[in-house]
Amino acid sequence: MSIAILTVGGTIDKDYFDALSEYQITESPIHELLHTFNVNFEYNVIPVMKKDSLDMTDEDRGNLKSLINQLDQQQVLITHGTDTMAQTAKVLADIENKTIILTGAMKPARFKDTDAIFNIGFALGALRVLTEGVYIAMNGEVFKPENVIKNRAEHRFETIHQPI
């Protein structure tokens, strides 16, 4: 069974080019990461957009939802910026017959001390065992979109009520 991996941007895909540069969203490194780690499942990386999640619009989320509904794959991983990840997950919540996980990073995947590699691996593992629905996988936990907040001060996601 193939997994669709949709990249929409966010910190996970950011890089900088010199000391005078600001971070910019570049090509997602996820295909390279999965190839390096010799994963043993089929996947298809689909670049959707290159946006900071704070710049995502309702139209962007609607387009993402339409794309997911058209996919043959029933397991979908979305790499997404962390600031509005829960908002996007809520928009996708009524998609039927699919397991969808959003994940991201507090530091770009290209950085040595990134959390991206752990979050992607954890999200893919969770994707393969969870039932249909929409989830957020960050910091070693799985959350339902309505039960999560981003704790900016602690650089992690936390449960509002109870984790799954």
Secondary structure, DSSP 8 states (H G I E B T S, - for coil): --EEEEE--SGGGEE--STT---EE-S--HHHHHHHTT--S-EEEEE-----GGG--HHHHHHHHHHHHH-S-SEEEEE--STTHHHHHHHHTT--S-EEEEE--SS-TTSTT-SHHHHHHHHHHHHTTS-SEEEEEETTEEE-GGGEEEETTTTEEEESS---
